[in-house]
Amino acid sequence: MRHFPTLISLSSSSQSAAISISGLTKVYRRRTGKTVEALKGIDLEVPRGSFFGLLGPNGAGKSTLINIVAGLTRKTAGRALICGHDIERDMRAARRSIGVVPQELVLDPFFPAREALEVHAGLYGVPKAERRTDELLEAVGLTAEAHTYARALSGGMRRRLMVAKALVHNPPVVVLDEPTAGVDVELRQQLWRYMRALNAKGTSIVLTTHYLEEAEALCDRIAIIDKGALIACEPTETLIARLDHKELHITATADLDGVPESLARFEPSFEPPRRLTLHYRRGEIGIDALLDAVRQAGVGIADLTTEESRLEDVFLHLTRRDGALQSNPGR
């Protein structure tokens, strides 16, 4: 298939990025005439080869952004490129460059799992000799259900089939919108092993998830959207380090009557009879100085552990919406 060059000039950065978005805006108009700005001039770049996290509270605009990039929703303004292909001016090349796993389960109930993948690969023009149907079924744990109709699959199995469908044309960019919702722990781990392997081979992966521990463990870079605006986009470690907050958990050698007054500046919490937690910032005091303060307060240390800020802490700090996202309930 021949593709004609677009008349718009692209920066080298836009061409080298997996996804490049500039000034992306989406305005919905209600029947009442009222307008809602779902996306407010988003500028975002997903580097090629990255495992990229896109996070935000419910209704923040994540799915709207993904649907625009996937060609399912029309943008109001701005530009979006996938591997250098404009989603409007070079639509076919852009869509062949991306595989999307949406939140909604969109499957033909009258096709068995294997046939559904074969048909989807055919729609993308993948030659039969190049199809990876059995490999994908194994990767998502559906080998035993290869000849089971989609309507007979459980919700978790249907979601896994959606993941496999997004990969049939071997796209260089894969977007996973809540891919593990309703999927059990064993199969979730199997899916992430496969995605890590794809990423190691160069596939760029964009993940949205309500399981913050997944994002923290998998993603090398994270963007946070809130109320339609991009409020953070940094390497994961840099983002987590923003709070510079640590906790020191101490088990004392003897029962304590309470918290020594000299330790009050560390915002202490006390669990009788021997458990003491102190809060501190590494930029303000080192661990050696903190331990010296504990000893000078007359507290003997039988055991201690430290705990650093997590992605969940940073997310809640930036969005100010307690409970908007959940940590992995299996934690």
C-alpha positions as CSV (number, residue, x, y, z in Angstrom):
1,M,0.0,0.0,0.0
2,R,1.4,3.4,-1.0
3,H,1.4,6.2,1.5
4,F,1.7,9.8,0.3
5,P,3.8,12.2,2.4
6,T,1.8,14.8,4.4
7,L,2.3,18.5,3.7
8,I,2.9,19.3,7.4
9,S,6.5,19.4,8.6
10,L,7.3,17.2,11.6
11,S,10.0,17.8,14.1
12,S,12.6,15.1,14.5
13,S,11.3,14.7,18.1
14,S,7.8,14.0,16.8
15,Q,9.0,11.5,14.3
16,S,11.2,9.6,16.8
17,A,8.4,9.4,19.5
18,A,6.0,6.5,19.8
19,I,3.2,9.0,20.4
20,S,3.5,12.7,20.1
21,I,0.6,14.9,21.2
22,S,0.5,18.7,21.0
23,G,-2.3,21.1,22.0
24,L,-4.8,18.2,22.1
25,T,-8.2,19.5,23.0
26,K,-11.6,17.9,23.2
27,V,-14.8,19.8,23.9
28,Y,-18.2,18.0,24.3
29,R,-21.4,19.9,23.7
30,R,-24.4,18.9,25.8
31,R,-27.9,19.0,24.5
32,T,-28.5,21.8,26.9
33,G,-25.9,23.8,25.0
34,K,-23.4,23.6,27.8
35,T,-19.9,22.6,26.8
36,V,-17.5,20.4,28.7
37,E,-13.7,20.5,28.0
38,A,-12.6,17.0,28.5
39,L,-9.0,17.7,27.4
40,K,-7.3,21.1,27.8
41,G,-4.5,21.5,25.4
42,I,-2.5,18.4,26.3
43,D,1.2,18.3,25.2
44,L,2.6,14.8,25.7
45,E,5.3,12.6,24.2
46,V,5.8,8.9,24.7
47,P,9.4,7.9,23.8
48,R,9.8,4.9,21.6
49,G,10.6,1.7,23.5
50,S,9.2,3.0,26.8
51,F,6.8,1.4,29.2
52,F,4.6,4.5,29.8
53,G,2.0,4.9,32.5
54,L,-1.0,7.2,32.0
55,L,-2.8,7.8,35.3
56,G,-5.6,9.9,36.6
57,P,-8.8,9.9,38.6
58,N,-12.0,8.6,37.1
59,G,-13.2,11.2,34.6
60,A,-9.8,12.8,34.2
61,G,-9.7,12.4,30.4
62,K,-7.5,9.4,30.0
63,S,-10.0,7.3,27.9
64,T,-10.9,10.4,25.8
65,L,-7.2,10.8,25.0
66,I,-6.8,7.2,24.1
67,N,-9.9,7.1,22.0
68,I,-8.7,10.1,20.0
69,V,-5.3,8.5,19.4
70,A,-7.0,5.3,18.4
71,G,-9.2,7.1,15.9
72,L,-12.4,6.4,17.8
73,T,-13.1,9.9,18.9
74,R,-12.6,13.1,16.9
75,K,-10.5,15.8,18.5
76,T,-11.6,19.4,18.7
77,A,-8.1,20.9,18.3
78,G,-4.4,20.0,18.4
79,R,-2.4,17.2,16.7
80,A,-1.5,13.6,17.5
81,L,1.1,11.5,15.8
82,I,1.8,7.7,16.1
83,C,5.3,6.8,15.1
84,G,5.4,10.0,13.1
85,H,2.0,9.4,11.3
86,D,-0.7,12.0,11.8
87,I,-3.9,10.3,13.0
88,E,-5.9,12.3,10.5
89,R,-3.7,13.0,7.5
90,D,-2.1,9.6,7.5
91,M,-4.9,7.7,9.2
92,R,-4.2,4.2,7.8
93,A,-0.5,4.1,8.7
94,A,-1.3,5.6,12.1
95,R,-3.9,2.9,12.9
96,R,-1.6,0.1,11.7
97,S,1.1,1.4,14.1
98,I,-1.1,1.0,17.2
99,G,-3.0,-1.7,19.0
100,V,-5.5,-0.7,21.6
101,V,-7.1,-2.7,24.4
102,P,-10.1,-0.6,25.4
103,Q,-11.9,-0.7,28.8
104,E,-15.1,-2.0,27.0
105,L,-15.4,-5.6,26.0
106,V,-16.0,-5.4,22.3
107,L,-16.2,-9.0,20.9
108,D,-18.3,-10.9,18.3
109,P,-20.1,-13.5,20.5
110,F,-20.4,-15.9,17.5
111,F,-16.7,-16.4,16.8
112,P,-14.6,-18.9,18.8
113,A,-11.5,-17.3,20.3
114,R,-9.0,-18.6,17.7
115,E,-11.2,-17.6,14.7
116,A,-11.8,-14.2,16.2
117,L,-8.0,-13.5,16.1
118,E,-7.7,-14.9,12.6
119,V,-10.5,-12.7,11.3
120,H,-9.0,-9.6,13.1
121,A,-5.6,-10.4,11.6
122,G,-7.2,-10.6,8.2
123,L,-8.8,-7.2,8.6
124,Y,-5.3,-5.8,9.1
125,G,-4.0,-7.6,6.0
126,V,-1.6,-9.9,7.9
127,P,-0.6,-12.8,5.6
128,K,-1.5,-16.2,7.1
129,A,2.1,-17.2,7.1
130,E,2.9,-14.3,9.4
131,R,0.0,-14.7,11.9
132,R,0.8,-15.5,15.5
133,T,-2.6,-16.7,16.6
134,D,-1.4,-19.7,18.7
135,E,1.4,-17.7,20.2
136,L,-1.0,-15.0,21.3
137,L,-3.6,-17.4,22.7
138,E,-0.8,-19.0,24.8
139,A,0.4,-15.6,25.9
140,V,-2.9,-14.6,27.3
141,G,-3.7,-18.0,28.7
142,L,-6.5,-19.0,26.3
143,T,-5.0,-22.0,24.6
144,A,-7.5,-24.4,26.1
145,E,-10.4,-22.0,25.1
146,A,-9.2,-21.6,21.5
147,H,-12.4,-23.2,20.1
148,T,-14.8,-21.7,22.7
149,Y,-17.2,-19.0,21.5
150,A,-16.6,-15.6,23.0
151,R,-20.1,-15.5,24.5
152,A,-19.2,-18.6,26.6
153,L,-16.0,-17.0,28.0
154,S,-15.9,-15.5,31.4
155,G,-15.4,-11.7,31.8
156,G,-11.7,-12.1,32.6
157,M,-11.2,-14.4,29.6
158,R,-12.9,-12.0,27.3
159,R,-10.6,-9.2,28.4
160,R,-7.6,-11.5,27.7
161,L,-9.0,-12.1,24.2
162,M,-9.2,-8.3,23.7
163,V,-5.5,-8.1,24.6
164,A,-4.7,-10.7,22.0
165,K,-6.8,-8.9,19.4
166,A,-4.8,-5.7,19.9
167,L,-1.6,-7.6,19.1
168,V,-2.5,-9.5,15.9
169,H,-0.9,-7.0,13.5
170,N,2.3,-6.7,15.6
171,P,2.0,-3.0,16.2
172,P,5.0,-1.0,17.4
173,V,2.8,0.8,19.9
174,V,0.3,-0.9,22.3
175,V,-2.1,0.9,24.5
176,L,-3.6,-1.0,27.5
177,D,-6.6,0.7,29.0
178,E,-7.3,-1.1,32.3
179,P,-6.2,-4.5,30.9
180,T,-6.2,-6.4,34.2
181,A,-9.6,-5.4,35.5
182,G,-11.3,-8.7,36.4
183,V,-8.3,-10.8,35.7
184,D,-7.0,-13.1,38.4
185,V,-3.5,-12.7,39.9
186,E,-1.8,-15.7,38.1
187,L,-3.0,-14.6,34.7
188,R,-2.2,-11.0,35.4
189,Q,1.4,-11.9,36.1
190,Q,1.5,-14.0,32.9
191,L,0.2,-11.0,30.9
192,W,2.8,-8.7,32.4
193,R,5.6,-11.2,31.7
194,Y,4.6,-11.2,28.0
195,M,4.3,-7.4,27.9
196,R,7.7,-7.0,29.5
197,A,9.1,-9.3,26.8
198,L,7.4,-7.3,24.1
199,N,8.8,-4.1,25.5
200,A,12.3,-5.6,25.7
201,K,12.1,-6.2,22.0
202,G,11.2,-2.6,21.3
203,T,7.4,-2.4,21.5
204,S,6.3,0.9,23.1
205,I,3.6,0.3,25.7
206,V,1.2,2.8,27.2
207,L,-0.7,1.6,30.3
208,T,-3.6,3.0,32.2
209,T,-4.5,1.2,35.4
210,H,-6.2,1.7,38.8
211,Y,-3.6,-0.6,40.4
212,L,-0.9,1.9,41.2
213,E,1.6,-0.8,42.3
214,E,1.4,-2.2,38.8
215,A,2.3,1.2,37.3
216,E,5.1,1.7,39.8
217,A,6.6,-1.7,39.1
218,L,6.2,-1.7,35.3
219,C,6.5,1.8,34.0
220,D,9.7,3.7,33.4
221,R,7.9,7.0,32.9
222,I,4.5,8.2,34.2
223,A,2.1,11.0,33.2
224,I,-0.8,12.1,35.4
225,I,-3.9,13.8,34.0
226,D,-6.5,15.5,36.2
227,K,-9.6,17.4,35.1
228,G,-8.4,17.3,31.5
229,A,-5.0,18.8,32.1
230,L,-1.6,17.2,32.2
231,I,-0.2,17.9,35.7
232,A,2.9,15.6,35.7
233,C,5.1,13.7,33.2
234,E,8.4,12.4,34.6
235,P,10.5,9.3,35.0
236,T,8.9,7.1,37.6
237,E,11.7,7.4,40.1
238,T,11.8,11.2,39.7
239,L,8.1,11.5,40.2
240,I,8.1,9.4,43.4
241,A,11.1,11.4,44.8
242,R,9.0,14.6,44.6
243,L,7.6,14.1,48.1
244,D,11.1,13.3,49.6
245,H,9.2,11.6,52.5
246,K,10.3,8.6,54.5
247,E,9.1,6.8,57.6
248,L,11.3,5.1,60.2
249,H,9.5,2.3,62.1
250,I,11.2,1.4,65.4
251,T,10.6,-1.5,67.7
252,A,12.0,-0.5,71.1
253,T,13.9,-2.8,73.4
254,A,11.6,-1.9,76.3
255,D,8.0,-0.8,76.8
256,L,7.5,3.0,76.3
257,D,5.2,5.2,78.3
258,G,4.7,7.4,75.2
259,V,6.7,9.4,72.7
260,P,9.7,11.3,74.1
261,E,9.1,15.0,73.8
262,S,12.4,15.5,71.9
263,L,11.1,13.4,69.0
264,A,7.9,15.5,68.6
265,R,9.4,17.3,65.6
266,F,9.3,14.1,63.6
267,E,5.5,13.8,63.6
268,P,5.6,10.6,65.6
269,S,2.9,8.0,65.9
270,F,3.0,5.4,68.8
271,E,1.6,1.9,69.0
272,P,1.9,0.7,72.6
273,P,3.9,-0.8,74.0
274,R,7.0,-0.6,71.8
275,R,6.1,0.5,68.2
276,L,7.2,4.0,67.2
277,T,7.0,5.6,63.8
278,L,8.9,8.8,62.8
279,H,8.5,10.9,59.6
280,Y,11.3,12.7,58.0
281,R,12.7,14.1,54.8
282,R,16.0,13.0,53.5
283,G,16.8,16.5,52.3
284,E,16.5,17.8,55.9
285,I,18.1,15.0,58.1
286,G,20.1,11.9,57.4
287,I,19.4,8.5,58.9
288,D,22.4,8.6,61.1
289,A,21.3,11.9,62.7
290,L,17.8,10.6,63.1
291,L,19.0,7.5,64.9
292,D,21.2,9.6,67.2
293,A,18.1,11.6,68.1
294,V,16.3,8.4,69.0
295,R,19.1,7.1,71.2
296,Q,19.5,10.5,72.9
297,A,15.8,10.3,73.7
298,G,16.5,7.2,75.7
299,V,14.9,4.7,73.2
300,G,16.7,1.5,72.7
301,I,16.3,0.0,69.2
302,A,15.5,-3.7,68.9
303,D,14.5,-3.5,65.3
304,L,13.8,-0.9,62.6
305,T,12.6,-0.6,59.0
306,T,12.3,2.4,56.7
307,E,9.5,3.1,54.1
308,E,9.8,5.6,51.3
309,S,7.1,7.5,49.4
310,R,5.1,5.4,46.9
311,L,3.4,6.3,43.7
312,E,0.1,6.3,45.5
313,D,1.3,9.0,47.9
314,V,2.4,11.2,45.0
315,F,-0.8,10.6,43.0
316,L,-3.0,11.6,46.0
317,H,-0.7,14.6,46.7
318,L,-1.0,15.9,43.1
319,T,-4.7,15.2,42.6
320,R,-6.0,15.8,46.1
321,R,-8.6,13.2,45.7
322,D,-8.3,10.6,48.4
323,G,-9.5,7.2,47.2
324,A,-9.6,8.2,43.5
325,L,-7.3,5.3,42.7
326,Q,-6.7,2.2,44.6
327,S,-3.6,0.4,45.5
328,N,-3.4,-3.3,44.5
329,P,-5.9,-5.0,46.9
330,G,-3.6,-8.1,46.9
331,R,-0.8,-6.1,48.5
